[in-house]
């Protein structure tokens, strides 16, 4: 009996050790799932979107970033059935069109879209035009609605 008491009084009980092991195992699984999800979604198109209170940034698959200040935006609209035109510099694949493109409507502009989504956000400043979408048609639409709160047009 005294050996049992000495073993339990000097450290954690076997149940506490199992509980901690299970806790850390669950944390590890969650971290791995988040990392896998991040790589999976990023690998689909290689595009990323981020924003602050002053600006938003589109990161293209080649890590080129296009940042626009909300105060510089002169117009913004959600568009669909877009003729993207031709690639001046950048890339086009089945999953993503990005880089500098040119068409008859906008001339030379920055593009970063997954063409399968169908709709995209057209943002104009006095100096440039950016056309992009993100993740899905519903996410693109929600992002557009959210961005409207930040611009004064």
Steps between C-alpha positions, in 0.01 A plus 500: 500500500777746584661435157175594330470825691860595426450442127188714480619777728823558301337574162192480289269200518473268206158650414640853499788391276258334257280807502793731423623268227152496346478881528833551321408241239177688426687830473748340259217361285329840487824672400565242228146535363533880487837474325367244251191710431714809447726321253205334327309824444812699416613236250170513311569844358795640693304822560465672834306799630575718801386837621554764763295804588675704229556258211462150361755278331465225243792257491535321169631143460850630418493703828455831317286728714254764384394735780234765471420764755127530569528877469631465142206291375285694254261218408432139586251250366426130496515378140441170323544356151824693458712489186841508669679567172861390466790457737771764461712362783409237755342160458183322407409146593177311550486613864632857491559801278730765643737780416463792263226442246345710227154518349297751295287609797766584761824513301794379711399382848604273788317168511490222758206263455397140511304496171273219619346733762329709232458826689770743605553837662602791277683773692610824336728775625622799301820308422402137461234236464495175698271206427496211746292234669559274795411141595144482359220709351334537842829598669573748221154654538534520880847651464364760258225596746755524779739714295219745425500591869860621468479713188339839454357483150 
